[in-house]
Amino acid sequence: MIDAHVVRALDTLGVPYELMEIDPAFADTAACCEKYGLPLESAGNTIVVASKKEPRQFSACVVKATTRLDVNRAVRGLMGVSKVSFASAEETKALTGMMLGGVTVFALPPDLPIYVDDRLMELPWVILGSGSRSSKIKIAPDVFRRLPNATIVPGLAVDAAR
């Protein structure tokens, strides 16, 4: 079960966190925040991105839920590829062992690059996926500095169209 891997990874990082049990029907970020009274601007989404050409390359990106990942400029440049797209639900599950709505940066494959939007670092805490659709993690964003493959990236995300 992925939850145990995530908990071990978090415990290894030595950062305090809160594991919040949720109804899996509300695992998607906006629904979770609305149901449990959490501010959407304090939620982070982990998105797996893939290069279009073979051999496929992947990365995981974390952005505030109120922003949009800049796939065509920022991510493409970071990955050094000509075209990128969002990984499918099937690719994400095969790569991470996690379902959409539960994907987290903790317990990812060790060779997977992780890009974190710098706006997350301004928050006192962030709500992230836990690896499962039945819980979320509340944690200080400083944890991103402790992840071995993580890079804090200015401009990884752009303001979402309202």
Secondary structure, DSSP 8 states (H G I E B T S, - for coil): -HHHHHHHHHHHHT--EEEEE--GGG-SHHHHHHHHT--GGGBEEEEEEEESSSS--EEEEEEETTEEE-IIIIIHHHHT-S-EEE--HHHHHHHHS--TTT--STT--TT--EEEEGGGGGSS-EEEE-SSTTEEEEE-TTHHHHSTTEEEETTSEEE---
